[in-house]
Amino acid sequence: MFHKVKAVTALPDYRLSVQFAEGVTKLYDVKPLFDKWTAFKALQDHPELFTSVEVDVGGY
């Protein structure tokens, strides 16, 4: 089951603040994903992509 995302904010040092519809806010460190998943490497190479993060339609 996926939790609906209400808001997401890019923070310094490749972290995300994610606020869920239930009112809980969690911090996620994206840096470990750079080496694990090739698709995430583009975020490290192009920081403007990372800072343009937004919630998709439907809260995903």
C-alpha positions as semicolon CSV with decimal commas, in nm:
position;residue;x (nm);y (nm);z (nm)
1;M;0,000;0,000;0,000
2;F;0,128;0,343;-0,092
3;H;0,068;0,645;0,126
4;K;-0,055;0,960;-0,046
5;V;0,194;1,245;-0,058
6;K;0,064;1,592;0,020
7;A;0,387;1,790;-0,033
8;V;0,753;1,736;-0,110
9;T;1,044;1,978;-0,071
10;A;1,402;1,939;-0,188
11;L;1,651;2,012;0,090
12;P;2,027;2,069;0,076
13;D;2,259;1,770;0,041
14;Y;2,008;1,568;-0,166
15;R;1,748;1,517;0,102
16;L;1,371;1,533;0,063
17;S;1,108;1,643;0,312
18;V;0,793;1,448;0,232
19;Q;0,462;1,534;0,395
20;F;0,200;1,260;0,376
21;A;-0,177;1,306;0,370
22;E;-0,197;1,153;0,720
23;G;0,000;1,454;0,849
24;V;0,331;1,274;0,900
25;T;0,646;1,435;0,758
26;K;0,956;1,228;0,691
27;L;1,306;1,311;0,571
28;Y;1,468;1,096;0,304
29;D;1,833;1,092;0,206
30;V;1,854;1,028;-0,169
31;K;2,236;1,004;-0,190
32;P;2,255;0,625;-0,132
33;L;2,040;0,574;-0,442
34;F;2,300;0,735;-0,672
35;D;2,520;0,426;-0,662
36;K;2,238;0,174;-0,635
37;W;2,015;0,285;-0,927
38;T;2,146;0,433;-1,252
39;A;1,833;0,645;-1,301
40;F;1,906;0,837;-0,980
41;K;2,259;0,923;-1,098
42;A;2,106;1,192;-1,325
43;L;1,987;1,374;-1,014
44;Q;2,342;1,397;-0,886
45;D;2,476;1,507;-1,224
46;H;2,197;1,767;-1,270
47;P;2,101;1,919;-0,933
48;E;1,832;2,135;-1,098
49;L;1,638;1,814;-1,166
50;F;1,648;1,725;-0,799
51;T;1,530;2,068;-0,685
52;S;1,238;2,059;-0,930
53;V;1,076;1,770;-0,743
54;E;0,696;1,785;-0,713
55;V;0,405;1,564;-0,613
56;D;0,249;1,379;-0,905
57;V;-0,125;1,390;-0,974
58;G;-0,303;1,174;-0,719
59;G;-0,040;1,217;-0,451
60;Y;0,228;0,984;-0,581
